[in-house]
């Protein structure tokens, strides 16, 4: 009898332990299930202007829709302007492209930007307008990065923003957009290159012996973004391998822009 009670008591403790362990596993599984939608939802958030749409506009729309051209067309680098024109943007970028709106689609057909704008980016713009055209919050600047990390981040920026004009190969377009590949102007003066990206540029310039006369808009890029993009360019396309730091960009923001149409190269580079 005592043996039976002892064994029964032992069995009860074992069953109790198993039940507690099972409940603990179920509790953990439930907690993970509850947190999973939030984790996966972070990649399916409603698009916002600063996080999702502005990079597309900088890369695919800013040659026309910028501060300098605001007398003729809307400046979509400014949130208030793009919000006011949001439904027309949706019609031109999505409806016209799908053949359900009578006006010409944007970007202009057969332009570099039109070829560069992807189906996913068009859908992103459509969804942004349809879901309220929220401004959102700009991604915070990151911690100090190695040169290799800057190059990778800069590559992504270049692909999404710069390649529409300067082309994925950095060769530019003859008589339209100057090349970045082996560029004597770029490699001769790093500070000048930084200031051009900060301030934009208009007027004639000579790159690798060829004349170009077009405009580069002033893009709302942060110090980290400019440093990363230029570090990528300097370490690609046969360029000088220089590194640009956010501190350099921050300082040059306080300096006056270079005169428009400046042709003189202050120092010789190995590419001349």
C-alpha positions, 0 to 999 in steps of 0.5 A: 500500500505504501509502495503504491501511494509512493509510486502514485505520488511520484507519478503525480509529480511527473505528470504535473511537471510535464503539464507545466512544461507543456503549458510553458511551450504553449505560452511561448508559442502563443507569444511568438505568434502574437509578435509575428504579425508585428515583425512581418508587418514591419516590411509591409508598412504603408509607404511614407514620403520620406522613407519610400517615395522621396528616394524614387522621386530623387532618382526618377523625377527630379530632373524636371520636378525640382526647386530650380524648375518650380516656376514651370512644374511642381517641385516634388522634392518638397512634401507640400507640393507633392501632397497637393499634386498627389492624385495627379501623380497617381493618375500619371504614374499609374493610371496613364501607364495602365492606359486608363487616363488620357494624359501622358504618363510620367516620367516622359515615355522613352526618357532615361527615367521612364526606362529606370522606373520599375513596376514596383516603384510605380505600385509604391507611388500608387499605394502611397497616394491611395493610403493617405500620402503620409509624410512619415519620418526620415530614417535616422543617420546610422553609426560610423561605418567602415569604408566597405559598408559605405560603398555598399550603402552608396551602391544602393543609393546610386542604383536608385537615385543616380543611375537614371541619369549617369547610367548603371555603368557610370558612363552617362549619356553623350551630350546629356549627362556627364560620365562619372567613370574615370571622370577628370572633373570628379577625381581632380577635386573631392570638395568640388564633387561634394559641393555639386551633390549638396547644391546641385549644378547648372551650366556648361562643364567639360568632363573628359574633354567633352562639353555638357550643358544640363542641370543637376538638381539639389537633392534632399540627401543627408550627410551620410547619404552623400558621403556613402554615394560619393564613396561608392562612385570614387571606388567604382568605374575606375575612379581614384578610390577616395573616401568621403566622410559625413563630417566633410559633407557637413562642413562643406554645407556651410561654404558658398556654392562654386560659381556656376559654369566654372570650368577651371580645375584647381589641381591636376588629377591622375586621370588627366 
